[in-house]
Amino acid sequence: MSKTPKPPVRINPDTVIDQVNELEREEQIAALEQVHSELTTRLSRTQA
């Protein structure tokens, strides 16, 4: 049985940005990294 990687969870960057101030610093960094990843993915798809 092969294990295929799960697709990344899609996030709403606007929602994350709106809520980032409520998080601890480490959580803020992780949330912003997720936003960066999501926006990079969207940009790549748009440019393809």
C-alpha positions, 0 to 999 in steps of 0.5 A, spaced: 500 500 500 503 506 497 502 512 502 500 518 497 502 525 501 495 529 503 494 535 499 495 541 503 490 544 507 487 551 503 487 557 507 483 564 506 489 569 507 485 574 508 482 570 514 489 569 517 491 576 516 485 578 520 486 574 526 494 574 526 494 579 532 490 574 536 496 569 536 502 568 540 509 570 536 510 563 534 503 562 532 504 568 528 510 566 524 507 559 522 500 562 520 504 567 516 508 562 513 502 558 511 499 565 508 506 565 504 505 558 501 498 559 499 499 565 495 505 562 492 501 556 490 496 561 487 501 565 483 504 559 480 497 556 478 496 563 475 502 563 471 502 556 469 
